[in-house]
Amino acid sequence: MKISYDSEVDALYIRLVEGKHQCRTLQLTDEIALNIGENELLIGIEILDAKEVLGAGSIPNVVLENVSFTVA
């Protein structure tokens, strides 16, 4: 997973799956869109006006549950 933020346009992108994918966009709200790939795989989440959507410029805590990591 990779999270990137563009301060010039106040946009946050959460990439869940690496690589190039043909995606369709599912617009949840004016600010939040999902990129859906083949077999309905969620590839990424785009958040526009990220500071407002995420709460006045503060980034909320991220909690990972039942996730295992392999460190190379």
N, CA, C, O and CB atoms as a CASP TS submission, in Angstrom:
PFRMAT TS
TARGET T0000
AUTHOR 0000-0000-0000
METHOD Language model
MODEL 1
PARENT N/A
ATOM      1  N   MET     1       0.843  -1.159   0.000  1.00  0.00           N
ATOM      2  CA  MET     1       0.000   0.000   0.000  1.00  0.00           C
ATOM      3  C   MET     1       0.897   1.234   0.000  1.00  0.00           C
ATOM      4  O   MET     1       1.950   1.255   0.638  1.00  0.00           O
ATOM      5  CB  MET     1      -0.964  -0.009   1.212  1.00  0.00           C
ATOM      6  N   LYS     2       0.459   2.263  -0.730  1.00  0.00           N
ATOM      7  CA  LYS     2       1.212   3.509  -0.806  1.00  0.00           C
ATOM      8  C   LYS     2       0.220   4.658  -0.679  1.00  0.00           C
ATOM      9  O   LYS     2      -0.798   4.684  -1.371  1.00  0.00           O
ATOM     10  CB  LYS     2       2.032   3.607  -2.143  1.00  0.00           C
ATOM     11  N   ILE     3       0.516   5.601   0.201  1.00  0.00           N
ATOM     12  CA  ILE     3      -0.336   6.776   0.387  1.00  0.00           C
ATOM     13  C   ILE     3       0.456   7.991  -0.049  1.00  0.00           C
ATOM     14  O   ILE     3       1.570   8.220   0.422  1.00  0.00           O
ATOM     15  CB  ILE     3      -0.817   6.918   1.874  1.00  0.00           C
ATOM     16  N   SER     4      -0.129   8.775  -0.960  1.00  0.00           N
ATOM     17  CA  SER     4       0.554   9.980  -1.419  1.00  0.00           C
ATOM     18  C   SER     4      -0.388  11.177  -1.300  1.00  0.00           C
ATOM     19  O   SER     4      -1.607  11.048  -1.411  1.00  0.00           O
ATOM     20  CB  SER     4       1.046   9.813  -2.882  1.00  0.00           C
ATOM     21  N   TYR     5       0.214  12.341  -1.071  1.00  0.00           N
ATOM     22  CA  TYR     5      -0.557  13.573  -0.903  1.00  0.00           C
ATOM     23  C   TYR     5       0.036  14.659  -1.779  1.00  0.00           C
ATOM     24  O   TYR     5       1.251  14.861  -1.797  1.00  0.00           O
ATOM     25  CB  TYR     5      -0.580  14.023   0.581  1.00  0.00           C
ATOM     26  N   ASP     6      -0.831  15.362  -2.514  1.00  0.00           N
ATOM     27  CA  ASP     6      -0.414  16.481  -3.354  1.00  0.00           C
ATOM     28  C   ASP     6      -0.977  17.755  -2.725  1.00  0.00           C
ATOM     29  O   ASP     6      -2.172  18.031  -2.825  1.00  0.00           O
ATOM     30  CB  ASP     6      -0.906  16.306  -4.848  1.00  0.00           C
ATOM     31  N   SER     7      -0.103  18.524  -2.078  1.00  0.00           N
ATOM     32  CA  SER     7      -0.551  19.722  -1.361  1.00  0.00           C
ATOM     33  C   SER     7      -1.018  20.833  -2.301  1.00  0.00           C
ATOM     34  O   SER     7      -1.810  21.686  -1.900  1.00  0.00           O
ATOM     35  CB  SER     7       0.567  20.241  -0.482  1.00  0.00           C
ATOM     36  N   GLU     8      -0.538  20.832  -3.545  1.00  0.00           N
ATOM     37  CA  GLU     8      -0.945  21.875  -4.490  1.00  0.00           C
ATOM     38  C   GLU     8      -2.431  21.795  -4.817  1.00  0.00           C
ATOM     39  O   GLU     8      -3.079  22.823  -5.017  1.00  0.00           O
ATOM     40  CB  GLU     8      -0.131  21.769  -5.771  1.00  0.00           C
ATOM     41  N   VAL     9      -2.974  20.581  -4.873  1.00  0.00           N
ATOM     42  CA  VAL     9      -4.399  20.410  -5.184  1.00  0.00           C
ATOM     43  C   VAL     9      -5.171  19.814  -4.012  1.00  0.00           C
ATOM     44  O   VAL     9      -6.366  19.547  -4.135  1.00  0.00           O
ATOM     45  CB  VAL     9      -4.567  19.522  -6.413  1.00  0.00           C
ATOM     46  N   ASP    10      -4.497  19.600  -2.867  1.00  0.00           N
ATOM     47  CA  ASP    10      -5.093  19.039  -1.654  1.00  0.00           C
ATOM     48  C   ASP    10      -5.803  17.718  -1.952  1.00  0.00           C
ATOM     49  O   ASP    10      -6.981  17.540  -1.643  1.00  0.00           O
ATOM     50  CB  ASP    10      -6.080  20.040  -1.030  1.00  0.00           C
ATOM     51  N   ALA    11      -5.055  16.802  -2.559  1.00  0.00           N
ATOM     52  CA  ALA    11      -5.600  15.494  -2.926  1.00  0.00           C
ATOM     53  C   ALA    11      -4.753  14.388  -2.305  1.00  0.00           C
ATOM     54  O   ALA    11      -3.524  14.442  -2.319  1.00  0.00           O
ATOM     55  CB  ALA    11      -5.656  15.332  -4.467  1.00  0.00           C
ATOM     56  N   LEU    12      -5.432  13.393  -1.763  1.00  0.00           N
ATOM     57  CA  LEU    12      -4.775  12.238  -1.164  1.00  0.00           C
ATOM     58  C   LEU    12      -5.135  11.014  -1.986  1.00  0.00           C
ATOM     59  O   LEU    12      -6.290  10.836  -2.371  1.00  0.00           O
ATOM     60  CB  LEU    12      -5.188  12.055   0.331  1.00  0.00           C
ATOM     61  N   TYR    13      -4.142  10.166  -2.255  1.00  0.00           N
ATOM     62  CA  TYR    13      -4.415   8.927  -2.986  1.00  0.00           C
ATOM     63  C   TYR    13      -3.860   7.754  -2.202  1.00  0.00           C
ATOM     64  O   TYR    13      -2.694   7.749  -1.810  1.00  0.00           O
ATOM     65  CB  TYR    13      -3.805   8.970  -4.413  1.00  0.00           C
ATOM     66  N   ILE    14      -4.698   6.774  -1.982  1.00  0.00           N
ATOM     67  CA  ILE    14      -4.294   5.549  -1.294  1.00  0.00           C
ATOM     68  C   ILE    14      -4.279   4.440  -2.335  1.00  0.00           C
ATOM     69  O   ILE    14      -5.330   4.009  -2.810  1.00  0.00           O
ATOM     70  CB  ILE    14      -5.261   5.201  -0.089  1.00  0.00           C
ATOM     71  N   ARG    15      -3.084   3.981  -2.688  1.00  0.00           N
ATOM     72  CA  ARG    15      -2.931   2.900  -3.671  1.00  0.00           C
ATOM     73  C   ARG    15      -2.818   1.599  -2.905  1.00  0.00           C
ATOM     74  O   ARG    15      -1.872   1.391  -2.145  1.00  0.00           O
ATOM     75  CB  ARG    15      -1.678   3.122  -4.600  1.00  0.00           C
ATOM     76  N   LEU    16      -3.783   0.731  -3.110  1.00  0.00           N
ATOM     77  CA  LEU    16      -3.826  -0.541  -2.409  1.00  0.00           C
ATOM     78  C   LEU    16      -3.109  -1.649  -3.159  1.00  0.00           C
ATOM     79  O   LEU    16      -2.602  -2.591  -2.551  1.00  0.00           O
ATOM     80  CB  LEU    16      -5.247  -0.939  -2.163  1.00  0.00           C
ATOM     81  N   VAL    17      -3.066  -1.536  -4.503  1.00  0.00           N
ATOM     82  CA  VAL    17      -2.457  -2.562  -5.343  1.00  0.00           C
ATOM     83  C   VAL    17      -1.472  -1.881  -6.287  1.00  0.00           C
ATOM     84  O   VAL    17      -1.842  -0.964  -7.020  1.00  0.00           O
ATOM     85  CB  VAL    17      -3.540  -3.367  -6.141  1.00  0.00           C
ATOM     86  N   GLU    18      -0.229  -2.326  -6.268  1.00  0.00           N
ATOM     87  CA  GLU    18       0.804  -1.744  -7.131  1.00  0.00           C
ATOM     88  C   GLU    18       0.633  -2.204  -8.579  1.00  0.00           C
ATOM     89  O   GLU    18      -0.057  -3.185  -8.858  1.00  0.00           O
ATOM     90  CB  GLU    18       2.205  -2.122  -6.618  1.00  0.00           C
ATOM     91  N   GLY    19       1.274  -1.478  -9.490  1.00  0.00           N
ATOM     92  CA  GLY    19       1.258  -1.836 -10.905  1.00  0.00           C
ATOM     93  C   GLY    19       0.227  -1.040 -11.682  1.00  0.00           C
ATOM     94  O   GLY    19      -0.514  -0.227 -11.129  1.00  0.00           O
ATOM     95  N   LYS    20       0.203  -1.300 -12.981  1.00  0.00           N
ATOM     96  CA  LYS    20      -0.750  -0.626 -13.867  1.00  0.00           C
ATOM     97  C   LYS    20      -1.993  -1.484 -13.995  1.00  0.00           C
ATOM     98  O   LYS    20      -1.914  -2.703 -14.150  1.00  0.00           O
ATOM     99  CB  LYS    20      -0.127  -0.349 -15.266  1.00  0.00           C
ATOM    100  N   HIS    21      -3.150  -0.823 -13.926  1.00  0.00           N
ATOM    101  CA  HIS    21      -4.420  -1.531 -13.996  1.00  0.00           C
ATOM    102  C   HIS    21      -5.408  -0.717 -14.808  1.00  0.00           C
ATOM    103  O   HIS    21      -5.417   0.513 -14.740  1.00  0.00           O
ATOM    104  CB  HIS    21      -4.975  -1.814 -12.586  1.00  0.00           C
ATOM    105  N   GLN    22      -6.237  -1.403 -15.573  1.00  0.00           N
ATOM    106  CA  GLN    22      -7.372  -0.759 -16.213  1.00  0.00           C
ATOM    107  C   GLN    22      -8.443  -0.618 -15.145  1.00  0.00           C
ATOM    108  O   GLN    22      -8.877  -1.612 -14.563  1.00  0.00           O
ATOM    109  CB  GLN    22      -7.892  -1.576 -17.463  1.00  0.00           C
ATOM    110  N   CYS    23      -8.868   0.607 -14.885  1.00  0.00           N
ATOM    111  CA  CYS    23      -9.821   0.848 -13.800  1.00  0.00           C
ATOM    112  C   CYS    23     -11.039   1.612 -14.284  1.00  0.00           C
ATOM    113  O   CYS    23     -10.999   2.365 -15.257  1.00  0.00           O
ATOM    114  CB  CYS    23      -9.152   1.610 -12.669  1.00  0.00           C
ATOM    115  N   ARG    24     -12.110   1.384 -13.566  1.00  0.00           N
ATOM    116  CA  ARG    24     -13.278   2.256 -13.707  1.00  0.00           C
ATOM    117  C   ARG    24     -13.383   3.014 -12.400  1.00  0.00           C
ATOM    118  O   ARG    24     -12.922   2.535 -11.364  1.00  0.00           O
ATOM    119  CB  ARG    24     -14.611   1.444 -14.031  1.00  0.00           C
ATOM    120  N   THR    25     -13.983   4.185 -12.438  1.00  0.00           N
ATOM    121  CA  THR    25     -14.079   5.024 -11.255  1.00  0.00           C
ATOM    122  C   THR    25     -15.503   5.002 -10.726  1.00  0.00           C
ATOM    123  O   THR    25     -16.464   5.226 -11.462  1.00  0.00           O
ATOM    124  CB  THR    25     -13.637   6.464 -11.566  1.00  0.00           C
ATOM    125  N   LEU    26     -15.615   4.729  -9.444  1.00  0.00           N
ATOM    126  CA  LEU    26     -16.898   4.768  -8.754  1.00  0.00           C
ATOM    127  C   LEU    26     -16.862   5.985  -7.845  1.00  0.00           C
ATOM    128  O   LEU    26     -16.125   6.007  -6.859  1.00  0.00           O
ATOM    129  CB  LEU    26     -17.178   3.438  -7.943  1.00  0.00           C
ATOM    130  N   GLN    27     -17.663   7.003  -8.175  1.00  0.00           N
ATOM    131  CA  GLN    27     -17.675   8.259  -7.433  1.00  0.00           C
ATOM    132  C   GLN    27     -18.623   8.107  -6.242  1.00  0.00           C
ATOM    133  O   GLN    27     -19.836   8.001  -6.424  1.00  0.00           O
ATOM    134  CB  GLN    27     -18.106   9.456  -8.350  1.00  0.00           C
ATOM    135  N   LEU    28     -18.074   8.095  -5.023  1.00  0.00           N
ATOM    136  CA  LEU    28     -18.900   7.959  -3.822  1.00  0.00           C
ATOM    137  C   LEU    28     -19.522   9.284  -3.416  1.00  0.00           C
ATOM    138  O   LEU    28     -20.707   9.353  -3.090  1.00  0.00           O
ATOM    139  CB  LEU    28     -18.074   7.405  -2.671  1.00  0.00           C
ATOM    140  N   THR    29     -18.700  10.350  -3.438  1.00  0.00           N
ATOM    141  CA  THR    29     -19.163  11.712  -3.154  1.00  0.00           C
ATOM    142  C   THR    29     -18.426  12.624  -4.119  1.00  0.00           C
ATOM    143  O   THR    29     -17.666  12.151  -4.964  1.00  0.00           O
ATOM    144  CB  THR    29     -18.908  12.130  -1.640  1.00  0.00           C
ATOM    145  N   ASP    30     -18.642  13.920  -4.000  1.00  0.00           N
ATOM    146  CA  ASP    30     -17.900  14.865  -4.840  1.00  0.00           C
ATOM    147  C   ASP    30     -16.399  14.792  -4.562  1.00  0.00           C
ATOM    148  O   ASP    30     -15.584  15.098  -5.432  1.00  0.00           O
ATOM    149  CB  ASP    30     -18.406  16.295  -4.609  1.00  0.00           C
ATOM    150  N   GLU    31     -16.040  14.383  -3.335  1.00  0.00           N
ATOM    151  CA  GLU    31     -14.636  14.367  -2.937  1.00  0.00           C
ATOM    152  C   GLU    31     -13.989  12.983  -2.953  1.00  0.00           C
ATOM    153  O   GLU    31     -12.762  12.894  -3.012  1.00  0.00           O
ATOM    154  CB  GLU    31     -14.509  14.943  -1.577  1.00  0.00           C
ATOM    155  N   ILE    32     -14.753  11.923  -2.902  1.00  0.00           N
ATOM    156  CA  ILE    32     -14.185  10.581  -2.740  1.00  0.00           C
ATOM    157  C   ILE    32     -14.549   9.686  -3.919  1.00  0.00           C
ATOM    158  O   ILE    32     -15.718   9.548  -4.279  1.00  0.00           O
ATOM    159  CB  ILE    32     -14.674   9.946  -1.429  1.00  0.00           C
ATOM    160  N   ALA    33     -13.511   9.076  -4.517  1.00  0.00           N
ATOM    161  CA  ALA    33     -13.713   8.174  -5.654  1.00  0.00           C
ATOM    162  C   ALA    33     -12.906   6.897  -5.434  1.00  0.00           C
ATOM    163  O   ALA    33     -11.809   6.927  -4.877  1.00  0.00           O
ATOM    164  CB  ALA    33     -13.302   8.861  -6.992  1.00  0.00           C
ATOM    165  N   LEU    34     -13.464   5.789  -5.877  1.00  0.00           N
ATOM    166  CA  LEU    34     -12.787   4.500  -5.817  1.00  0.00           C
ATOM    167  C   LEU    34     -12.361   4.093  -7.209  1.00  0.00           C
ATOM    168  O   LEU    34     -13.128   4.252  -8.159  1.00  0.00           O
ATOM    169  CB  LEU    34     -13.693   3.424  -5.189  1.00  0.00           C
ATOM    170  N   ASN    35     -11.156   3.572  -7.352  1.00  0.00           N
ATOM    171  CA  ASN    35     -10.695   3.008  -8.613  1.00  0.00           C
ATOM    172  C   ASN    35     -10.837   1.495  -8.500  1.00  0.00           C
ATOM    173  O   ASN    35     -10.195   0.851  -7.670  1.00  0.00           O
ATOM    174  CB  ASN    35      -9.207   3.432  -8.936  1.00  0.00           C
ATOM    175  N   ILE    36     -11.685   0.950  -9.348  1.00  0.00           N
ATOM    176  CA  ILE    36     -12.006  -0.475  -9.320  1.00  0.00           C
ATOM    177  C   ILE    36     -11.395  -1.139 -10.546  1.00  0.00           C
ATOM    178  O   ILE    36     -11.615  -0.706 -11.678  1.00  0.00           O
ATOM    179  CB  ILE    36     -13.548  -0.707  -9.272  1.00  0.00           C
ATOM    180  N   GLY    37     -10.623  -2.197 -10.304  1.00  0.00           N
ATOM    181  CA  GLY    37      -9.970  -2.920 -11.385  1.00  0.00           C
ATOM    182  C   GLY    37     -10.714  -4.187 -11.762  1.00  0.00           C
ATOM    183  O   GLY    37     -11.871  -4.389 -11.393  1.00  0.00           O
ATOM    184  N   GLU    38     -10.023  -5.028 -12.502  1.00  0.00           N
ATOM    185  CA  GLU    38     -10.568  -6.302 -12.959  1.00  0.00           C
ATOM    186  C   GLU    38     -11.019  -7.148 -11.773  1.00  0.00           C
ATOM    187  O   GLU    38     -10.393  -7.130 -10.713  1.00  0.00           O
ATOM    188  CB  GLU    38      -9.527  -7.065 -13.794  1.00  0.00           C
ATOM    189  N   ASN    39     -12.100  -7.883 -11.959  1.00  0.00           N
ATOM    190  CA  ASN    39     -12.679  -8.744 -10.919  1.00  0.00           C
ATOM    191  C   ASN    39     -13.102  -7.965  -9.684  1.00  0.00           C
ATOM    192  O   ASN    39     -13.091  -8.488  -8.570  1.00  0.00           O
ATOM    193  CB  ASN    39     -11.688  -9.814 -10.520  1.00  0.00           C
ATOM    194  N   GLU    40     -13.481  -6.690  -9.900  1.00  0.00           N
ATOM    195  CA  GLU    40     -13.976  -5.819  -8.822  1.00  0.00           C
ATOM    196  C   GLU    40     -12.947  -5.594  -7.718  1.00  0.00           C
ATOM    197  O   GLU    40     -13.314  -5.360  -6.567  1.00  0.00           O
ATOM    198  CB  GLU    40     -15.234  -6.411  -8.220  1.00  0.00           C
ATOM    199  N   LEU    41     -11.656  -5.664  -8.064  1.00  0.00           N
ATOM    200  CA  LEU    41     -10.575  -5.438  -7.107  1.00  0.00           C
ATOM    201  C   LEU    41     -10.428  -3.939  -6.854  1.00  0.00           C
ATOM    202  O   LEU    41     -10.297  -3.162  -7.800  1.00  0.00           O
ATOM    203  CB  LEU    41      -9.237  -6.043  -7.625  1.00  0.00           C
ATOM    204  N   LEU    42     -10.449  -3.532  -5.596  1.00  0.00           N
ATOM    205  CA  LEU    42     -10.254  -2.131  -5.245  1.00  0.00           C
ATOM    206  C   LEU    42      -8.770  -1.800  -5.376  1.00  0.00           C
ATOM    207  O   LEU    42      -7.940  -2.310  -4.624  1.00  0.00           O
ATOM    208  CB  LEU    42     -10.771  -1.833  -3.800  1.00  0.00           C
ATOM    209  N   ILE    43      -8.448  -0.937  -6.343  1.00  0.00           N
ATOM    210  CA  ILE    43      -7.067  -0.579  -6.634  1.00  0.00           C
ATOM    211  C   ILE    43      -6.633   0.628  -5.814  1.00  0.00           C
ATOM    212  O   ILE    43      -5.518   0.651  -5.294  1.00  0.00           O
ATOM    213  CB  ILE    43      -6.891  -0.295  -8.122  1.00  0.00           C
ATOM    214  N   GLY    44      -7.496   1.627  -5.693  1.00  0.00           N
ATOM    215  CA  GLY    44      -7.108   2.828  -4.970  1.00  0.00           C
ATOM    216  C   GLY    44      -8.290   3.686  -4.595  1.00  0.00           C
ATOM    217  O   GLY    44      -9.403   3.512  -5.092  1.00  0.00           O
ATOM    218  N   ILE    45      -8.017   4.625  -3.697  1.00  0.00           N
ATOM    219  CA  ILE    45      -9.027   5.564  -3.207  1.00  0.00           C
ATOM    220  C   ILE    45      -8.468   6.968  -3.362  1.00  0.00           C
ATOM    221  O   ILE    45      -7.366   7.259  -2.897  1.00  0.00           O
ATOM    222  CB  ILE    45      -9.418   5.269  -1.713  1.00  0.00           C
ATOM    223  N   GLU    46      -9.232   7.842  -4.017  1.00  0.00           N
ATOM    224  CA  GLU    46      -8.818   9.230  -4.187  1.00  0.00           C
ATOM    225  C   GLU    46      -9.715  10.120  -3.338  1.00  0.00           C
ATOM    226  O   GLU    46     -10.939   9.997  -3.354  1.00  0.00           O
ATOM    227  CB  GLU    46      -8.874   9.652  -5.683  1.00  0.00           C
ATOM    228  N   ILE    47      -9.064  11.034  -2.584  1.00  0.00           N
ATOM    229  CA  ILE    47      -9.808  11.970  -1.748  1.00  0.00           C
ATOM    230  C   ILE    47      -9.399  13.380  -2.131  1.00  0.00           C
ATOM    231  O   ILE    47      -8.253  13.780  -1.928  1.00  0.00           O
ATOM    232  CB  ILE    47      -9.556  11.707  -0.230  1.00  0.00           C
ATOM    233  N   LEU    48     -10.345  14.136  -2.690  1.00  0.00           N
ATOM    234  CA  LEU    48     -10.118  15.534  -3.024  1.00  0.00           C
ATOM    235  C   LEU    48     -10.518  16.384  -1.821  1.00  0.00           C
ATOM    236  O   LEU    48     -11.289  15.932  -0.975  1.00  0.00           O
ATOM    237  CB  LEU    48     -10.918  15.950  -4.302  1.00  0.00           C
ATOM    238  N   ASP    49      -9.999  17.616  -1.736  1.00  0.00           N
ATOM    239  CA  ASP    49     -10.223  18.460  -0.555  1.00  0.00           C
ATOM    240  C   ASP    49      -9.907  17.660   0.706  1.00  0.00           C
ATOM    241  O   ASP    49     -10.678  17.644   1.665  1.00  0.00           O
ATOM    242  CB  ASP    49     -11.691  18.990  -0.515  1.00  0.00           C
ATOM    243  N   ALA    50      -8.752  16.999   0.677  1.00  0.00           N
ATOM    244  CA  ALA    50      -8.377  16.032   1.704  1.00  0.00           C
ATOM    245  C   ALA    50      -8.344  16.629   3.113  1.00  0.00           C
ATOM    246  O   ALA    50      -8.790  15.983   4.061  1.00  0.00           O
ATOM    247  CB  ALA    50      -7.029  15.447   1.376  1.00  0.00           C
ATOM    248  N   LYS    51      -7.836  17.826   3.262  1.00  0.00           N
ATOM    249  CA  LYS    51      -7.763  18.425   4.599  1.00  0.00           C
ATOM    250  C   LYS    51      -9.150  18.596   5.196  1.00  0.00           C
ATOM    251  O   LYS    51      -9.357  18.333   6.381  1.00  0.00           O
ATOM    252  CB  LYS    51      -7.048  19.777   4.544  1.00  0.00           C
ATOM    253  N   GLU    52     -10.089  19.033   4.387  1.00  0.00           N
ATOM    254  CA  GLU    52     -11.464  19.208   4.871  1.00  0.00           C
ATOM    255  C   GLU    52     -12.121  17.856   5.149  1.00  0.00           C
ATOM    256  O   GLU    52     -12.755  17.671   6.188  1.00  0.00           O
ATOM    257  CB  GLU    52     -12.300  20.001   3.844  1.00  0.00           C
ATOM    258  N   VAL    53     -11.970  16.923   4.227  1.00  0.00           N
ATOM    259  CA  VAL    53     -12.604  15.604   4.371  1.00  0.00           C
ATOM    260  C   VAL    53     -12.033  14.847   5.568  1.00  0.00           C
ATOM    261  O   VAL    53     -12.771  14.181   6.295  1.00  0.00           O
ATOM    262  CB  VAL    53     -12.415  14.774   3.086  1.00  0.00           C
ATOM    263  N   LEU    54     -10.716  14.949   5.774  1.00  0.00           N
ATOM    264  CA  LEU    54     -10.076  14.195   6.849  1.00  0.00           C
ATOM    265  C   LEU    54     -10.075  14.925   8.186  1.00  0.00           C
ATOM    266  O   LEU    54      -9.631  14.375   9.194  1.00  0.00           O
ATOM    267  CB  LEU    54      -8.669  13.869   6.464  1.00  0.00           C
ATOM    268  N   GLY    55     -10.565  16.150   8.201  1.00  0.00           N
ATOM    269  CA  GLY    55     -10.704  16.824   9.481  1.00  0.00           C
ATOM    270  C   GLY    55      -9.742  17.950   9.744  1.00  0.00           C
ATOM    271  O   GLY    55      -8.796  17.788  10.516  1.00  0.00           O
ATOM    272  N   ALA    56      -9.956  19.073   9.128  1.00  0.00           N
ATOM    273  CA  ALA    56      -9.225  20.312   9.417  1.00  0.00           C
ATOM    274  C   ALA    56      -7.709  20.150   9.381  1.00  0.00           C
ATOM    275  O   ALA    56      -6.999  20.740  10.196  1.00  0.00           O
ATOM    276  CB  ALA    56      -9.631  20.834  10.764  1.00  0.00           C
ATOM    277  N   GLY    57      -7.220  19.358   8.448  1.00  0.00           N
ATOM    278  CA  GLY    57      -5.785  19.249   8.264  1.00  0.00           C
ATOM    279  C   GLY    57      -5.103  18.218   9.138  1.00  0.00           C
ATOM    280  O   GLY    57      -3.901  17.994   8.993  1.00  0.00           O
ATOM    281  N   SER    58      -5.833  17.585  10.039  1.00  0.00           N
ATOM    282  CA  SER    58      -5.212  16.559  10.863  1.00  0.00           C
ATOM    283  C   SER    58      -5.454  15.202  10.233  1.00  0.00           C
ATOM    284  O   SER    58      -6.540  14.929   9.724  1.00  0.00           O
ATOM    285  CB  SER    58      -5.757  16.597  12.308  1.00  0.00           C
ATOM    286  N   ILE    59      -4.451  14.366  10.268  1.00  0.00           N
ATOM    287  CA  ILE    59      -4.585  13.029   9.701  1.00  0.00           C
ATOM    288  C   ILE    59      -5.025  12.091  10.807  1.00  0.00           C
ATOM    289  O   ILE    59      -4.379  12.019  11.853  1.00  0.00           O
ATOM    290  CB  ILE    59      -3.251  12.546   9.050  1.00  0.00           C
ATOM    291  N   PRO    60      -6.112  11.372  10.591  1.00  0.00           N
ATOM    292  CA  PRO    60      -6.608  10.471  11.640  1.00  0.00           C
ATOM    293  C   PRO    60      -5.657   9.295  11.854  1.00  0.00           C
ATOM    294  O   PRO    60      -4.831   8.984  10.997  1.00  0.00           O
ATOM    295  CB  PRO    60      -8.009   9.952  11.280  1.00  0.00           C
ATOM    296  N   ASN    61      -5.789   8.650  13.007  1.00  0.00           N
ATOM    297  CA  ASN    61      -5.013   7.448  13.282  1.00  0.00           C
ATOM    298  C   ASN    61      -5.402   6.358  12.305  1.00  0.00           C
ATOM    299  O   ASN    61      -6.569   6.230  11.935  1.00  0.00           O
ATOM    300  CB  ASN    61      -5.220   6.975  14.732  1.00  0.00           C
ATOM    301  N   VAL    62      -4.426   5.580  11.893  1.00  0.00           N
ATOM    302  CA  VAL    62      -4.670   4.447  11.006  1.00  0.00           C
ATOM    303  C   VAL    62      -4.457   3.186  11.820  1.00  0.00           C
ATOM    304  O   VAL    62      -3.401   2.998  12.424  1.00  0.00           O
ATOM    305  CB  VAL    62      -3.734   4.480   9.741  1.00  0.00           C
ATOM    306  N   VAL    63      -5.461   2.322  11.835  1.00  0.00           N
ATOM    307  CA  VAL    63      -5.378   1.080  12.585  1.00  0.00           C
ATOM    308  C   VAL    63      -5.422  -0.074  11.593  1.00  0.00           C
ATOM    309  O   VAL    63      -6.359  -0.186  10.802  1.00  0.00           O
ATOM    310  CB  VAL    63      -6.529   0.970  13.634  1.00  0.00           C
ATOM    311  N   LEU    64      -4.413  -0.928  11.636  1.00  0.00           N
ATOM    312  CA  LEU    64      -4.369  -2.107  10.780  1.00  0.00           C
ATOM    313  C   LEU    64      -4.705  -3.318  11.643  1.00  0.00           C
ATOM    314  O   LEU    64      -4.033  -3.586  12.639  1.00  0.00           O
ATOM    315  CB  LEU    64      -2.965  -2.267  10.089  1.00  0.00           C
ATOM    316  N   GLU    65      -5.744  -4.042  11.256  1.00  0.00           N
ATOM    317  CA  GLU    65      -6.144  -5.229  12.002  1.00  0.00           C
ATOM    318  C   GLU    65      -5.964  -6.458  11.136  1.00  0.00           C
ATOM    319  O   GLU    65      -6.271  -6.441   9.944  1.00  0.00           O
ATOM    320  CB  GLU    65      -7.600  -5.115  12.482  1.00  0.00           C
ATOM    321  N   ASN    66      -5.470  -7.513  11.734  1.00  0.00           N
ATOM    322  CA  ASN    66      -5.306  -8.797  11.059  1.00  0.00           C
ATOM    323  C   ASN    66      -4.488  -8.673   9.784  1.00  0.00           C
ATOM    324  O   ASN    66      -4.820  -9.273   8.762  1.00  0.00           O
ATOM    325  CB  ASN    66      -6.657  -9.393  10.740  1.00  0.00           C
ATOM    326  N   VAL    67      -3.421  -7.893   9.851  1.00  0.00           N
ATOM    327  CA  VAL    67      -2.544  -7.702   8.704  1.00  0.00           C
ATOM    328  C   VAL    67      -1.171  -8.249   9.057  1.00  0.00           C
ATOM    329  O   VAL    67      -0.601  -7.905  10.092  1.00  0.00           O
ATOM    330  CB  VAL    67      -2.461  -6.201   8.292  1.00  0.00           C
ATOM    331  N   SER    68      -0.651  -9.096   8.193  1.00  0.00           N
ATOM    332  CA  SER    68       0.698  -9.604   8.418  1.00  0.00           C
ATOM    333  C   SER    68       1.638  -9.005   7.389  1.00  0.00           C
ATOM    334  O   SER    68       1.268  -8.817   6.230  1.00  0.00           O
ATOM    335  CB  SER    68       0.730 -11.149   8.352  1.00  0.00           C
ATOM    336  N   PHE    69       2.855  -8.705   7.816  1.00  0.00           N
ATOM    337  CA  PHE    69       3.833  -8.074   6.949  1.00  0.00           C
ATOM    338  C   PHE    69       5.034  -9.000   6.793  1.00  0.00           C
ATOM    339  O   PHE    69       5.416  -9.715   7.719  1.00  0.00           O
ATOM    340  CB  PHE    69       4.265  -6.697   7.512  1.00  0.00           C
ATOM    341  N   THR    70       5.615  -8.970   5.608  1.00  0.00           N
ATOM    342  CA  THR    70       6.846  -9.684   5.350  1.00  0.00           C
ATOM    343  C   THR    70       7.914  -8.631   5.084  1.00  0.00           C
ATOM    344  O   THR    70       7.777  -7.821   4.168  1.00  0.00           O
ATOM    345  CB  THR    70       6.698 -10.689   4.148  1.00  0.00           C
ATOM    346  N   VAL    71       8.963  -8.643   5.871  1.00  0.00           N
ATOM    347  CA  VAL    71      10.046  -7.676   5.694  1.00  0.00           C
ATOM    348  C   VAL    71      11.191  -8.387   4.993  1.00  0.00           C
ATOM    349  O   VAL    71      11.661  -9.435   5.437  1.00  0.00           O
ATOM    350  CB  VAL    71      10.511  -7.066   7.066  1.00  0.00           C
ATOM    351  N   ALA    72      11.631  -7.796   3.885  1.00  0.00           N
ATOM    352  CA  ALA    72      12.725  -8.398   3.112  1.00  0.00           C
ATOM    353  C   ALA    72      14.054  -7.954   3.613  1.00  0.00           C
ATOM    354  O   ALA    72      15.084  -8.364   3.078  1.00  0.00           O
ATOM    355  CB  ALA    72      12.604  -8.064   1.653  1.00  0.00           C
TER
END
